[in-house]
Amino acid sequence: MIRIVVVTPFAPTDKARHAGQLFVTQYVRCLAGLGQKLSVIAPGTSDNRSDSVGGLLGIDVELFDLRRPSVSDLLEYLSRLRRDGFGAGLGFEGAFRSAPQLPAIFASADIVYLMFPTLLCLSDTVRAMSPKAKIIAFEVDVFSESVDRGRHFGSPLRRLVSRLRYPLVRRAERSLLNGVHLVLVFHHGSKDYLRRLGVESRVATFAPLLPVPRVTNQSVRNSAGAGVIFVAAFYRPENCEGLAWLITAVWPHVISRMPSAHLGLVGGDMPTQLRSRLPENVVAYGYVGCLAEAYERHAVAVAPLLRGSGVKFKVIEALLHGMPVVATTIAAEGIESAGTTEGFLSVANDPRLFADHLVNLLAHPAERRAAGMRAREWALPRFTANDGRFMEIRSLHRKVLSTVIPSSDSSSAS
């Protein structure tokens, strides 16, 4: 029996607060379904402690205490930022390293998953605790690619910070990824980018796994009228920038042609300054407990992202819910070719063209519904758990258990 340890910032839960946590939960469920010994390690944040109560059946979740950061924690974090340009958070590394319960868990591990790029900084500690384990790093976002794109979007200050961070992040990400046994990305474009970056570790594509949404109430969807929905975690700057572009550059064109159109925003932690700028026909619902009901009350989903990298969970979620999607090129990354060919994804970076796609879908209910059905049919076998995806994970494990890390010379290249 293989012993698997998953390190994640979010505890798996049936009540996920955002798409990243939803992905972690579904992937952990799939690992548990393989019948292997599984442990999940996450920081003891208040959210994680709440989410882990009751937990997921048969899955051991170990929370390590996030102590109050000390001066040494602050110095370590600043050193990490100065050297690498990113890290797991103030005090995170020190708390992980000193957690008394973790060495025993890692000692018998065969495979260790680091579920997000910010956790790459823990790889040295993981190797020290578990020198024989194979490390798999999920590049949910290719971090250096995201920072690179940030040099061209956002406020002048944010662009300046991205320009200063990019050389550090590029070098650090390459070095850290060359120290793991397998890197998983969501689409071939990210794989190609990492090769150009100089990553010599094995890189494989693995489409994100999300749960199967319940069947939508078609009678409600049919009466959704001119409703547009944008689901996002609004504490993330790239989502706020995309929303600002949507309501200032795109939405006026939609309203001028379809005055009955309305936009629903689903997701918590929207900055007050952005909320105060919302037009009358734009409603911020905040966090909702049932995403399926929110989708049922709208006709079209949007993903107006201007920066970021990788396949976007919010787009996959919308497709699984049977929603046609209008997205920017960055938001459609990894699925643009199939989505536009099948007719359930419209892609535009020009505000007027983006608005044209929205108005066309809102004005033609029959075509819109057909596009939504094609979206769900296409997404279900690719992004949800099934026998094929279980076989894919088993194959990855067989390959990684026979993998040797490339020589350390490659990881130190500039």
N, C-alpha and C positions, 0 to 999 in steps of 0.2 A: 504493500500500500504506500502510495506517495504522500508525503507530508507537505502540505502547501500552507504558506503564510502570506496573507494579503495585508499590506500596509496602505491605509487610505486616510485622507483627512475627514471623511464622512462615514459614520457608522451606517451599515445597511439597515434599512427600515421599510416597513410597508407604507409609511407615510412620508415619502421623500419630499423635501422642500424645494428641490430644483432638479434639473435634468442630470447634472453630474452625479448627484446622490442616487438618482433613479438608475443610472448606468451601473454604478458600483453595486447597488442592490441586486440588479439582474445578473451581473457577471458573477457575483458571489453565489447566487442561487444556482447558476449553471455549474460552477466549480463543485458545490456541494452535491449536485446531481451526478457527478462523476463517481461518487462513492469513495473519494479519498479523504484522508484526515485533513481537516481545514481549520485554520485559526485566522481571525481578523483582528488587526491591531489598529487602533484609532486614538487620537488625542481625546482626553476627557473634558471636552468642551461641554457647556450646559446643554446645547442641542444634542450632542452625541449621547450624553447621559440620559436625556429624555428619550431619544430614539431607541436606545439599546434596552430599555425596560421591556421585558417580554421577548425582545429580539426576534430573530428569524429561527424557526424551528430547526434544531440540530446544528446550529452554527455558533461556535464559540467566539464571542466578541470580547476582546481584552482592551480596556481603556487605560491609558497611562496618564498620570497626573500632569497637568500643565501648571507648574509652580509659578509663583511670581518671579518675573525675570530679574536676575541679579545683574550687577555691573559686568561680570564676566560674560553673561549671556548677551548683554548689549554690545560688548566689544567683539564677541564672536560673530554676532549678526552683522555688525557694521563691516567687519573684515570680510565676511562672505559677500556682502553687497559690493564692496570695493573690488574684490577679486573676480566674482562671477556675475554680478549684476542682478542676481535673483537668489531667493532662498525660501525655506519653508515657513518662515515667520519668526519673530522675536521670541527667543527662549525655546523654540520647538526642538531644535537639535539637541540642546542640553538636556531637556526633559526626556527625550527619547533615549538618549545615551545613558542616562542615569536611572531609568525606570527599573526597579529591582526584579520585576516579573518577566522582563523580555528576554534576557539571555537564555533561560530555560526553554522558552518557546522556540527561539531561533536555533538552538543547539541541534535539534533533530530535523530541521527543515531540509527538504530536498529542493523545493522551488519557493522563491520569494518574489511576490509581485509588488512593485512600486507603481501605484495606480495613476499618479499624476506627475507631470514634469517637475513641479516644485519639490517633490520628494526625492529627486535624484541626489540631493545633498546628503541623504542618509545612507547612500550606498557603501561608503567606507565603514560606517558603523555596522551595517548589516554584514559585510564581509568579515569584520572582526568577530562578531557574534556567531556567525554561521559560515565558516570558511569553505565548506563543501557544497553549500547551496548554490543553485543556479538562479540568477537574478533576471527577472523579466520586467522591463520598464514600459509602461503605457505612455506614449506621447499623444495624449488626448488633444493637446495643441502642441505643435512644434514651436517651442517657446521663442527661439531666435527668429523664426519666420514671422511670428506675431509681432515681436518687437521691431523687426525690420519694417513691417508695414505701418507700424505706429509712427515711423519717422515722417510719414506723408499725410497723416490725418490727425484730427484733434486740434486742441488749442496750441498756440505757439510754444507754450511752456512744455506741454506734453510731447510735442515733436522734438524739442531740444533734449528732453530727458531720454527719449527713445534713441536719439542719435548718439548720446553719450553712453547709453547702456549697450547698444548693439554689439560693438566689438568684444565687450566683456562676456555677454551672454553667448555669442557665437562660439567663442573659444571654450567657455566653460561647458556648454551643452555638448559640444563635440567630445571633449575630454571625458565627461561623466558618462556619456552613452557608450564610449569605447571601453568603459570599465564594467559593462553589464553583458549578459550572455545573449539576450534577445530583446529587440526593440519592436514594439507593436504600434503601428500607425493605422489610421482609418482609411486611407486611400493611397493610390500609387503616386500621386503628386507629392505627398509628404515623404514617401520613401525615396523618390528621386531627389528631393531637396536635401535629405540627410546624407545621401551619397555624395552630392556636390559639396556638402558641408565638410566631408572628410570622415564620416562615421563608418568604421570598418566592422563593427559588430553586425551580427545577423539582423536584418530588418525584414519584418513580414507585415503584410496588410491584414487587418482584422476588422471587419465592419462592426460598429457599435451594437450592443445588445440592449434592447429595451423591452418592457413588458407589453403584452398584447392588450390594447385598450378594449374596454367593453364595447359591444356593438352600439353605435350611435343611434339616437332617436331620429329617424329620418324625417318624421313629420315635423319635428321642431326645426331640423336643418332646412327643410323645404321652405319654412316661413322665416328664415333668418334674414331675408331681404338684402339690404345693402350693408350688412355688418362685416367689418374687417377686424381681425384679431392679431395682436402681436404679443407673444408669450416670451418673457425674458426675465433674467435676474438683474434687476435694475441697479444693484450695487456695483455692477461691473461697468467700467467706463465705456467700453466699446458698445454696449447695449444702449447706454444713454446717448452716445454720439449718433448711433443709428436712428434712435427715436427722434432726436432733434432734427436730423436731416429729413426724416419722414414727415414730421408735422410742419416744417418750414418750407421745404423745397418740393415735396410731392403732394401733400394733402390739399393745398389750395387748388391744384389742377383737378384733383378728384372732385372736390366740392363744387367747383365752377361748372362741372358737367353733370354731376349727380348730387344735388343738394341734400338728398335723403341719406347719403352715406354716413356711417358712424364707425368710429374706431374704438375698439376695446383693448385696454392694456392690462395684461395679467402678469403679476409678479411683484414681489415685495421690495421694500427699501428704495423706492424712487426718491432721488434728491428733491428737497422742497423747491429749490430754484427751478428745476425742470417741471415739476408738477404745476407750478404757478403759471407756466407758459402754455399749458394745454388749451386748445380751442374748445368752444362749447360742445362741439360734436365729437369730442374725444373724452373717454371716461377711463380713469385709472381704478381698477377693481382691487389692486393689491394682490396679496397671496390668496388663492382659492383652494379649498380642500378637494374639490373634484374638477380636474381639468377637463374631463369628458363633457361635463355639462357646459363649461365655458365655450368649448368648441361647438357644441350643438347650437348655441345661440348666435353663431357667426357663420358667414358664408365662405370667406376666403382668409387664409393666413398669410402674413407677411414676415419677411426676415430682411430688414434693411441695413445689414451690417456693412460697415466701411473698412473694418480691419479685423484681424484675427486670423486663425489658420485651422485647417482640418475640417472634417465633417461636423456640421452643427447639429447638436442634439435637438434643438428646437425645431429644425426643419424635419428631421426624421419623425419626431413626435407628431407633428402636424400631418404628415403623410399617413402614419399609422392610424390617425383618427379620421382618415378619409377626407382631408382638406386639400384642395388645390392651393399651391403656394406661389407667391410672387416674391422674388428674392434678388439681391445683388449678386454679382459674380462671386464675391468672397463668401457670402452666406450659402451659395449653391455649390461650393467646392466639394468635389468628390462624387456628386450625383448629377451635375448639370447636363451631361451628355444624355444619360438615360432619361432624366426627367423631362427635358425639352422634346426628346424624340417621342416619348410616350404621351406627352401633352398634359401632364399634371403639374409641371413646373415652368414658370415664366421668369426669365432672367433679364434684368436691365439695370444699368448704372446711371443712365440719364433720368432725371426726375420726371420729365414729361412722358417718356416711354414707360417708366415704372407705373405712372398714373394711368396710362393707356391700358396696360395689362389689367390693372385693378378694375377699371370701369368696364372693360369688356367682359370680365368674369362676373361682375355684379349684375350686368345687364342681361346675361344669358343664363338663367337658372338651370336649364336642362343640360347645357354643355358643361356648366360648372359641376353639377352633380356627377356627370359621367367622368369628368376629370378626377373628382375625388375618389370615385370607386376604383379607377385605374391606379391612383396613388396608393391606396391601401393594399390592393392586390399585388402591386410591385414591391411594396416595402415589407409585407409580412414575412415572406420566406428569407429575406435578406437581413433583417434587423431584429428578429425575435428568436427565442430558443426553439430549436427543432433538432431532429436527429443529425442533420447535416452540420449544424453549428457545434453539437457535442463532439462529433468526429473531428471537426476542425481544431477544437481545443485539445483533444487527445493527441492529435498529430503535432501540435505546437509543443506539447510537453515532451513527447518522444524526441523531438529534434533538440530541444533546449537541454535535455539531460545528457546529450552526447556532444554538447558544444563546449569548446575551449575558448576562453577570452583571448582576443588578439594581443600581440605583444604590447607592452606598456609604452614602447617608443611611439606608436601611432597616436596614443592618447595625449601625448605631450606636445604634439605638433601645434604650431601657432597658426 
